[in-house]
Amino acid sequence: MQELIQNIQAILCKPQLSALATVTPDGKPWVRYVMTVGNADMVIRCATFTDARKVEQIRLNPEVHLTCGVTDPMTMSPYLQIQGRARLTTDEAERHAFWNPMLARVFATPDNPKYGILVIEAYRIEYCVPPAHTPEVWTREH
């Protein structure tokens, strides 16, 4: 299990483009790209506008799904399928801690009132290694 955790963290803990799926108010899936970074506790964060469509979708249904890890489709490296529960935070300390210069192009400063952070607590992560069809699975114990 420790090797699986290390393999997951090797992908999760670096900034990357991910596909985030939420559920619309009428029960339909909705996917968009987000820049994510995770930590060793299997918590993933991404910046968002506080009035973004995904924020309202998460408020109504916090269940989300992320896919991340493939940076070059020609090599098809290991990737992750992540189930989790998301929430929005606008906590000043957390916004400042997450801030990086790339966000300035979108939000100008970490004090922008429309700048928030989605915090996604993963409870199930599938570690997929192509071409295998059976992933290794990590689940959060509560």
N, C-alpha and C positions, 0 to 999 in steps of 0.2 A: 504493500500500500504506500509506503514511503516513496518508492520510485515513481509511482503514479502521481503522487502529489508534486514531486519535483518536476516531472514532465509537464504537468498542468501549469505550474507556476512559471516555468521557462517561457511559456507562451503568454500567459495571462498578465504577467507583471511588466510588460513593456508596452508603451503607447502604440496603438494600431487602429486601423480602420476595421470596424465590426458592423455586422448587420443586426439591428435591434428590432425585434417584433413585439408589438403590443396588440391589444384587442380594442376595436372601435366600440362606441356605445351600442351599436347594433350587432355586436358579436362577430364582426369580421376581422381577420388578421390584417395588420398594417406593418410593413417593414421599411426601415430607412437606415442609411449609413450614419454611424456616429464614431467619433474618436474615443476610444476607451483606454483605460489603464487599470489593472487590478493590483491587489496586494496578496501577501502570503495567507491572509485569512479568507481568501476567495470572495472578496468584496470588490466590485468593479465600479468605477466612477466614469462619468462623462459630463462635459459641460452642456448646458442647454439654455435656451431662452425660457424664462419662467412662464411665458404665455404660449409656448409651443403646443401644438396639437397633442404630442406624446405625453405632455404633463397632465393634461385633462384625462387622457385615456388611462394613464397610470393611477390617477386619483380614483377613477371609477373601478379599475381592476389592476392591482399591482403585479399580477403575474406577467412576466416577460420572458423572452427567449433571445439569446445572443448566439451568433456564430462568428468565430474569429480564428485567426491563426494562419490562413493561407495568404501569403503576400505575393506569390508568383504562381499562377495557375499552371505554368509549364512544369513546375517541380512538384506540385501537390505535396507539400510537407504536412506533418501532423497538424490537426486543427481541433477546435473545441466546439461542442454544442452545449450550451449552458441554459439551465432553467433557474429562474430566480424571482425574487420579489423586489420591486423597485419603489423608491420614494424620492421625492424632491427635497433638497435642503437648500436654504438660502442663508444658513448660518455664516456669519461674517468670518469667523476663524477658519471654517472649512473652505469657504470660497477663496480666501487668501492662501491657504495651504495648498490648494489644488492649482492655483494660478500658474500659468507659464506664458512666456512671451508670445507664443503662437495665438493665444486667445485674444491678445490685444487687437488683432485685425477684426475681430468680430464684436468684442464687448468693450474695447478701449481700456477699461480699468476693472480691477476686481470689485470695485464699489458700484458698478453699474447695477441699478435695481432690477434689470431684466436678466442678469446673469445668475443662474442657479446650477446646481449639480445634481444629477441623478445618481443615487447610490443604490446599487443592485447587489443584494445578498444572494449569492448562488447557493442553491440547495442540492443541485444535481449537475454534474459536469461529465460529459462523455468525451474521452480522449480518443480521437479517431486517427488512425494511421493508414492512409491509402496504400495499397488497394484493399486492405482487410475490410470486411463488412461488419465485424463485431467489435464495438468499442470497449475500452476499459472504462469503468464507471466509478466516480467518486460521489458520495452523498454526504451531506452535512448531518451530523448527529445532533439532535436537540435534547 
